[in-house]
Amino acid sequence: MHPASSSGPAPTSQDAPSAPRKNSEGHRRTLHGALRTYLVLNAASLGVGVVMSCSTQIAEVRINARLTLGIVWGLLQLALLMTSTWWYERQATRLSDPLDAFPQTGTSRDGW
């Protein structure tokens, strides 16, 4: 005889958390939108970097005595990559499936 099976009444829908359950399809679309934004931003930045590397005359334009347009663009591209990666990771963890946060109905609180 398993002691967990007779430890009390079965959980009901009233025992479920009061937080509203959101549509998982909406979360998936929002997460795909965040991924699309991440990819478009970084692809556009990479595309401009490739054009600048093919045309050395553009990349060699001096901004001041030591900085060229190519170096500044490379630094901006790195900053954009790091910032957009941070933003996407934040969106992905914030928009994770809300059903993962709740225990399955019909299971006891200790997981047996």
ZAKEDREN-322045 format. One record per residue: residue number from 1; residue in one letter; x, y, z of N, C-alpha, C in turn. Coordinates in pm, whole numbers, plus 50000, padded with zeros to 5 digits. Layout:
BEGIN
     k   r     npx     npy     npz    capx    capy    capz     cpx     cpy     cpz
   NUM   a       X       Y       Z       X       Y       Z       X       Y       Z
...
END
This chain:
BEGIN
     k   r     npx     npy     npz    capx    capy    capz     cpx     cpy     cpz
     1   m   50084   49882   50000   50000   50000   50000   50088   50123   50000
     2   h   50063   50213   49911   50143   50333   49897   50083   50444   49983
     3   p   50162   50503   50076   50105   50603   50167   50062   50731   50095
     4   a   50124   50766   49985   50087   50891   49917   49950   50883   49852
     5   s   49904   50761   49819   49774   50749   49753   49658   50773   49847
     6   s   49676   50756   49978   49567   50775   50071   49592   50895   50163
     7   s   49671   50990   50120   49709   51101   50208   49608   51215   50207
     8   g   49498   51203   50137   49401   51312   50139   49319   51313   50012
     9   p   49233   51412   50002   49148   51419   49883   49230   51456   49759
    10   a   49178   51413   49647   49244   51443   49520   49233   51593   49492
    11   p   49334   51651   49432   49327   51795   49402   49216   51824   49302
    12   t   49154   51937   49321   49047   51978   49231   49092   52100   49153
    13   s   49007   52144   49062   49041   52262   48983   49046   52387   49071
    14   q   48982   52382   49190   48986   52496   49280   49122   52509   49346
    15   d   49201   52399   49352   49333   52402   49413   49438   52461   49319
    16   a   49404   52476   49192   49500   52527   49094   49532   52674   49124
    17   p   49649   52720   49086   49683   52860   49109   49584   52953   49041
    18   s   49569   53070   49099   49469   53163   49047   49520   53244   48928
    19   a   49646   53228   48890   49700   53302   48775   49633   53254   48648
    20   p   49597   53346   48559   49532   53304   48435   49629   53232   48343
    21   r   49581   53129   48276   49664   53056   48181   49659   53128   48048
    22   k   49776   53154   47993   49782   53226   47866   49792   53127   47752
    23   n   49757   53173   47636   49759   53091   47517   49904   53062   47478
    24   s   49942   52935   47471   50080   52901   47438   50112   52934   47293
    25   e   50011   52936   47206   50034   52974   47066   50075   53121   47057
    26   g   50016   53205   47139   50053   53347   47143   50195   53365   47191
    27   h   50236   53285   47288   50375   53292   47337   50471   53249   47228
    28   r   50435   53145   47156   50522   53097   47049   50538   53203   46940
    29   r   50428   53269   46904   50436   53374   46802   50521   53490   46850
    30   t   50504   53529   46976   50583   53638   47031   50730   53602   47035
    31   l   50760   53478   47072   50900   53434   47076   50958   53427   46936
    32   h   50879   53383   46838   50927   53383   46700   50949   53525   46650
    33   g   50866   53618   46693   50884   53758   46656   51014   53814   46715
    34   a   51044   53777   46839   51169   53820   46902   51289   53761   46829
    35   l   51279   53634   46789   51387   53571   46715   51405   53637   46578
    36   r   51294   53667   46513   51302   53734   46382   51368   53870   46394
    37   t   51333   53947   46497   51395   54078   46520   51544   54063   46543
    38   y   51583   53965   46625   51724   53940   46653   51800   53908   46524
    39   l   51744   53820   46443   51812   53779   46320   51820   53893   46218
    40   v   51714   53971   46203   51714   54081   46106   51816   54187   46146
    41   l   51819   54224   46274   51915   54324   46319   52058   54280   46293
    42   n   52090   54158   46331   52227   54112   46317   52263   54081   46173
    43   a   52169   54036   46093   52197   54011   45951   52221   54143   45877
    44   a   52142   54245   45908   52163   54375   45844   52299   54434   45883
    45   s   52333   54421   46009   52463   54470   46054   52577   54395   45987
    46   l   52564   54265   45975   52666   54185   45907   52674   54220   45759
    47   g   52560   54244   45697   52558   54280   45556   52632   54410   45530
    48   v   52609   54510   45615   52680   54637   45600   52830   54616   45623
    49   g   52864   54532   45718   53005   54502   45743   53072   54434   45625
    50   v   53001   54344   45558   53056   54276   45440   53075   54376   45326
    51   v   52979   54464   45306   52993   54567   45201   53112   54657   45230
    52   m   53128   54693   45356   53241   54779   45392   53375   54707   45375
    53   s   53377   54578   45399   53503   54506   45382   53536   54484   45235
    54   c   53435   54480   45150   53460   54466   45006   53506   54598   44944
    55   s   53459   54706   44998   53498   54838   44947   53587   54905   45051
    56   t   53717   54889   45036   53810   54942   45137   53811   55093   45141
    57   q   53768   55157   45035   53765   55304   45035   53665   55357   45139
    58   i   53555   55287   45156   53455   55330   45255   53508   55303   45396
    59   a   53565   55186   45417   53612   55149   45550   53732   55231   45594
    60   e   53808   55287   45499   53927   55364   45535   53898   55511   45562
    61   v   53776   55554   45553   53742   55694   45581   53776   55722   45727
    62   r   53857   55825   45747   53900   55860   45883   53794   55943   45954
    63   i   53765   55905   46077   53672   55980   46161   53752   56081   46243
    64   n   53863   56036   46299   53959   56125   46363   54099   56069   46334
    65   a   54198   56111   46407   54337   56075   46375   54361   55924   46376
    66   r   54295   55849   46465   54322   55706   46477   54206   55616   46437
    67   l   54085   55668   46441   53968   55583   46413   53926   55595   46267
    68   t   53896   55478   46208   53839   55475   46074   53694   55430   46083
    69   l   53622   55449   45976   53482   55410   45973   53468   55258   45990
    70   g   53560   55182   45936   53556   55036   45950   53571   54990   46094
    71   i   53662   55053   46169   53681   55016   46310   53559   55054   46392
    72   v   53506   55173   46369   53387   55217   46443   53269   55125   46411
    73   w   53254   55089   46283   53143   54999   46247   53161   54862   46313
    74   g   53283   54812   46318   53308   54683   46384   53273   54688   46532
    75   l   53309   54798   46599   53275   54812   46741   53124   54824   46761
    76   l   53059   54900   46674   52912   54911   46683   52844   54777   46656
    77   q   52899   54701   46562   52842   54570   46531   52856   54475   46650
    78   l   52970   54479   46717   52990   54397   46836   52894   54438   46947
    79   a   52879   54567   46967   52786   54615   47070   52642   54574   47037
    80   l   52604   54584   46910   52470   54543   46869   52450   54393   46892
    81   l   52548   54312   46858   52536   54167   46879   52519   54135   47027
    82   m   52600   54196   47111   52590   54166   47255   52457   54215   47313
    83   t   52415   54334   47274   52289   54389   47326   52169   54310   47276
    84   s   52168   54275   47149   52053   54200   47096   52049   54058   47151
    85   t   52164   53999   47178   52165   53866   47240   52110   53872   47381
    86   w   52149   53974   47457   52096   53992   47592   51944   54012   47586
    87   w   51898   54097   47492   51755   54124   47480   51679   53997   47443
    88   y   51730   53919   47348   51660   53799   47307   51655   53696   47420
    89   e   51765   53679   47493   51764   53586   47606   51664   53628   47712
    90   r   51654   53758   47737   51556   53808   47835   51415   53781   47787
    91   q   51388   53804   47658   51256   53776   47603   51224   53628   47610
    92   a   51321   53544   47578   51298   53400   47574   51267   53346   47714
    93   t   51336   53394   47816   51308   53345   47951   51179   53404   48005
    94   r   51148   53527   47967   51024   53590   48014   50902   53528   47947
    95   l   50917   53485   47823   50805   53433   47747   50801   53280   47743
    96   s   50866   53216   47839   50862   53070   47839   50719   53024   47864
    97   d   50692   52899   47837   50556   52846   47845   50503   52860   47987
    98   p   50391   52929   48008   50340   52948   48143   50294   52819   48208
    99   l   50266   52717   48130   50222   52591   48189   50336   52517   48257
   100   d   50461   52550   48223   50575   52487   48288   50587   52529   48434
   101   a   50531   52642   48469   50542   52693   48605   50445   52624   48701
   102   f   50343   52557   48650   50242   52496   48736   50258   52344   48739
   103   p   50234   52283   48855   50239   52137   48859   50121   52076   48782
   104   q   50140   51956   48735   50034   51886   48662   49920   51853   48757
   105   t   49797   51862   48711   49684   51827   48795   49682   51676   48814
   106   g   49644   51635   48930   49638   51493   48960   49764   51439   49025
   107   t   49865   51523   49043   49987   51478   49110   49990   51538   49249
   108   s   50051   51469   49339   50060   51522   49475   50169   51627   49482
   109   r   50172   51698   49590   50268   51808   49603   50412   51760   49613
   110   d   50436   51640   49658   50574   51591   49671   50620   51522   49543
   111   g   50543   51520   49437   50584   51468   49309   50560   51319   49288
   112   w   50494   51253   49384   50469   51108   49370   50334   51087   49319
END
